[in-house]
């Protein structure tokens, strides 16, 4: 049965057949055929767009279409037939049954699909969600309430982005700052990425779309003190200006020794 969901669209006029998108698709949904990137099967594509940032020509976009549902079981078999590893969060090919068990929800794989934490993931739940199901130590250890968190994987329409206080952090900040979950994350939606190694223009486009699609109550940007990290707040600020919003924006600089070195409000 067909459903309305997100799917990758390939502009053949823009595609140069470089193949950079192929290895970035963990589901093996993309292949170079006759010199162009093509979807092997629509049911193999989860529509989250992890491949978008790898395309140098902008030939890949995410669109909403009516098509067959994403099929993680079929993906697992497909990957095994290709000799590619099956991610641990996906069903094992040798365990698959012809019919989907009633306890297994439909939709994308847990590695990139939009999810809220369930009771079995108590260590990754905010205090208010996990209090009834987890030990106090686990609850105190994490304030994360959603998945995914990587900027490239979070679509602008993600429900947890609506009316949210955003915490945009450089990849290194959670490692350097040991109390991030206690001091910054509670009540905020986390978006994480690296302004040095990722595509800054793609980041700006993504944040612009996020701000145009949702009402953001506030934005906090955590940067490391190293120079290569300073571009993150500029990217977010530029996106806010493009989107025409004026939510409170604060830059927080984290030192290599794990201290907060400074806070600076920024005007959009």
C-alpha positions as CSV (number, residue, x, y, z in Angstrom):
1,X,0.0,0.0,0.0
2,X,1.3,3.4,-0.9
3,X,1.8,6.2,1.7
4,X,2.7,9.9,1.5
5,X,6.2,10.3,2.7
6,X,9.6,11.9,2.0
7,X,11.7,10.5,-0.9
8,X,14.9,11.5,-2.7
9,X,14.5,13.0,-6.1
10,X,17.4,13.1,-8.6
11,X,17.7,15.9,-11.2
12,X,19.3,14.1,-14.1
13,X,20.3,17.4,-15.8
14,X,22.3,18.3,-12.7
15,X,23.7,14.9,-12.0
16,X,27.2,14.4,-13.3
17,X,27.5,10.7,-12.3
18,X,30.3,11.3,-9.8
19,X,28.9,8.7,-7.4
20,X,29.7,10.6,-4.2
21,X,26.2,10.1,-3.0
22,X,26.3,6.3,-3.3
23,X,28.4,5.4,-0.3
24,X,26.6,8.0,1.9
25,X,23.3,6.0,1.6
26,X,23.5,3.4,4.3
27,X,20.5,1.7,2.8
28,X,22.1,1.1,-0.6
29,X,19.2,2.9,-2.3
30,X,21.4,4.8,-4.8
31,X,23.4,3.4,-7.7
32,X,25.1,4.9,-10.8
33,X,23.3,3.6,-13.9
34,X,24.1,4.8,-17.4
35,X,26.2,7.6,-15.9
36,X,23.5,9.0,-13.6
37,X,22.6,8.4,-10.0
38,X,19.3,6.5,-9.7
39,X,17.1,5.0,-7.0
40,X,17.4,1.3,-7.0
41,X,14.0,1.0,-5.5
42,X,11.8,3.6,-3.7
43,X,11.2,1.3,-0.8
44,X,14.9,1.3,-0.1
45,X,15.0,5.1,0.5
46,X,14.1,6.4,4.0
47,X,13.8,10.0,2.7
48,X,16.0,11.5,5.4
49,X,18.5,12.9,2.9
50,X,21.8,11.8,4.4
51,X,23.1,11.9,0.8
52,X,22.2,15.5,0.1
53,X,25.4,17.0,1.5
54,X,27.6,14.7,-0.6
55,X,26.3,15.9,-4.0
56,X,28.5,18.6,-5.5
57,X,26.0,19.8,-8.1
58,X,22.8,20.0,-6.0
59,X,21.1,17.2,-8.0
60,X,19.5,15.6,-5.0
61,X,16.5,17.0,-3.2
62,X,13.9,15.6,-0.7
63,X,10.3,15.7,-1.9
64,X,7.0,14.5,-0.5
65,X,5.4,12.0,-2.7
66,X,2.9,9.1,-2.6
67,X,4.8,5.9,-2.9
68,X,5.4,2.5,-1.3
69,X,6.5,2.7,2.4
70,X,10.1,2.4,3.4
71,X,10.9,-1.3,4.0
72,X,13.7,-1.9,6.4
73,X,13.4,-5.7,6.1
74,X,13.8,-5.5,2.3
75,X,16.8,-3.1,2.8
76,X,18.5,-5.6,5.1
77,X,18.2,-8.3,2.5
78,X,19.3,-5.9,-0.2
79,X,22.4,-5.0,1.7
80,X,23.3,-8.6,2.4
81,X,23.0,-9.5,-1.3
82,X,25.4,-6.6,-2.0
83,X,27.8,-7.9,0.5
84,X,27.4,-4.7,2.5
85,X,27.1,-4.7,6.3
86,X,23.6,-4.4,7.8
87,X,23.5,-1.7,10.5
88,X,22.9,-3.0,14.0
89,X,19.6,-1.1,14.3
90,X,18.1,-2.8,11.3
91,X,16.5,-6.3,11.2
92,X,18.9,-9.1,10.6
93,X,18.2,-10.9,7.2
94,X,18.3,-14.3,8.8
95,X,15.6,-13.3,11.3
96,X,13.1,-11.8,8.8
97,X,9.6,-13.2,8.5
98,X,7.3,-12.7,5.5
99,X,5.0,-10.5,7.5
100,X,6.0,-7.6,9.7
101,X,5.5,-8.5,13.4
102,X,2.8,-6.4,15.0
103,X,5.3,-5.0,17.5
104,X,7.6,-3.6,14.8
105,X,6.5,-0.1,13.7
106,X,6.4,0.9,10.0
107,X,8.7,3.5,8.7
108,X,12.4,4.3,8.4
109,X,15.3,2.8,10.2
110,X,16.0,3.9,13.8
111,X,19.4,5.3,12.8
112,X,17.9,8.2,10.9
113,X,14.1,8.1,11.3
114,X,12.5,10.8,13.4
115,X,11.8,9.2,16.8
116,X,11.2,10.1,20.4
117,X,12.8,8.0,23.0
118,X,10.9,4.9,24.2
119,X,11.1,3.4,27.7
120,X,13.8,0.9,26.6
121,X,16.0,3.8,25.8
122,X,15.7,5.3,29.3
123,X,19.3,6.5,29.4
124,X,18.6,8.8,26.5
125,X,15.4,10.3,27.8
126,X,14.7,13.7,29.4
127,X,13.9,13.7,33.1
128,X,10.2,14.2,32.6
129,X,9.8,11.3,30.2
130,X,11.9,8.7,31.9
131,X,11.1,9.3,35.6
132,X,8.6,6.5,35.7
133,X,10.6,3.9,33.8
134,X,14.3,4.5,34.6
135,X,16.7,4.5,37.5
136,X,17.6,7.9,38.8
137,X,21.2,7.6,37.7
138,X,20.1,7.0,34.1
139,X,17.7,9.9,34.2
140,X,20.3,12.3,35.4
141,X,22.7,11.1,32.8
142,X,20.9,12.4,29.7
143,X,18.4,15.0,28.6
144,X,18.2,13.9,25.0
145,X,14.6,13.6,23.8
146,X,14.7,13.1,20.1
147,X,16.6,11.5,17.2
148,X,18.4,12.2,14.9
149,X,20.5,15.1,16.1
150,X,23.0,15.6,13.2
151,X,22.1,18.8,11.3
152,X,22.3,17.0,8.0
153,X,19.8,14.4,9.0
154,X,17.2,16.5,10.7
155,X,14.5,17.6,8.1
156,X,12.9,21.0,8.6
157,X,9.5,19.4,9.1
158,X,10.6,17.4,12.1
159,X,7.9,17.7,14.8
160,X,10.3,18.3,17.6
161,X,11.4,21.6,15.9
162,X,8.1,23.3,16.3
163,X,8.1,26.1,19.0
164,X,11.4,24.8,20.1
165,X,14.4,26.3,22.0
166,X,17.3,25.2,19.8
167,X,20.7,24.1,21.0
168,X,23.1,24.2,18.0
169,X,26.4,22.7,19.0
170,X,29.7,21.9,17.3
171,X,30.6,18.2,17.2
172,X,33.4,18.7,19.7
173,X,31.5,20.7,22.3
174,X,29.7,17.8,24.0
175,X,33.1,16.0,24.4
176,X,34.8,19.0,25.9
177,X,32.0,20.2,28.1
178,X,31.1,17.4,30.5
179,X,27.9,18.9,31.9
180,X,26.2,19.7,28.6
181,X,23.2,17.5,29.4
182,X,22.7,19.2,32.8
183,X,23.6,22.8,31.9
184,X,22.4,23.3,28.3
185,X,20.3,20.5,26.9
186,X,17.2,20.3,29.3
187,X,14.2,21.8,27.5
188,X,16.2,22.3,24.2
189,X,16.3,20.6,20.9
190,X,19.8,19.5,19.9
191,X,21.2,20.0,16.4
192,X,24.9,19.0,16.1
193,X,27.4,19.4,13.3
194,X,30.9,20.5,12.3
195,X,31.3,23.8,10.4
196,X,34.8,22.8,9.3
197,X,34.3,19.4,7.7
198,X,30.6,19.8,6.6
199,X,29.2,22.0,3.8
200,X,28.6,25.5,5.3
201,X,26.3,26.5,2.5
202,X,24.2,23.4,3.0
203,X,24.0,24.1,6.7
204,X,22.8,27.7,6.0
205,X,20.2,26.4,3.6
206,X,19.1,23.8,6.2
207,X,18.8,26.3,9.0
208,X,17.0,28.7,6.7
209,X,14.4,26.1,5.9
210,X,14.1,25.2,9.6
211,X,13.4,28.8,10.6
212,X,11.0,29.3,7.7
213,X,9.1,26.1,8.6
214,X,9.0,26.5,12.4
215,X,8.7,29.1,15.1
216,X,11.9,29.0,17.2
217,X,11.6,30.5,20.6
218,X,15.4,30.9,21.1
219,X,18.7,29.6,19.6
220,X,21.8,28.9,21.6
221,X,25.0,28.1,19.7
222,X,27.9,26.2,21.4
223,X,31.3,26.7,19.7
224,X,34.7,25.6,20.7
225,X,37.4,28.2,21.1
226,X,39.4,26.9,18.1
227,X,39.2,29.1,15.0
228,X,37.7,26.4,12.7
229,X,34.7,26.2,15.0
230,X,33.8,29.9,14.9
231,X,31.7,29.7,11.7
232,X,28.8,27.9,13.3
233,X,27.2,31.0,14.8
234,X,27.7,32.9,11.6
235,X,25.9,30.2,9.7
236,X,23.0,30.3,12.1
237,X,22.8,34.1,12.1
238,X,22.9,34.3,8.3
239,X,20.1,31.7,8.1
240,X,18.0,33.7,10.6
241,X,18.4,36.8,8.6
242,X,17.5,35.0,5.3
243,X,14.4,33.6,7.0
244,X,13.4,37.0,8.4
245,X,13.1,35.9,12.1
246,X,14.4,37.6,15.2
247,X,14.4,35.0,17.9
248,X,16.9,35.5,20.8
249,X,20.3,34.2,19.7
250,X,23.2,33.5,22.0
251,X,26.8,32.3,21.2
252,X,28.6,30.3,24.0
253,X,32.3,29.6,23.6
254,X,33.6,26.4,25.2
255,X,37.3,26.1,26.0
256,X,39.5,23.1,25.4
257,X,39.7,22.7,29.2
258,X,35.9,22.3,29.4
259,X,35.1,25.7,30.8
260,X,32.6,28.3,29.4
261,X,34.9,31.1,28.2
262,X,32.2,33.5,27.3
263,X,28.6,34.3,26.2
264,X,27.6,36.7,23.6
265,X,24.1,37.7,22.4
266,X,23.8,38.1,18.6
267,X,21.3,40.3,16.8
268,X,19.6,38.8,13.8
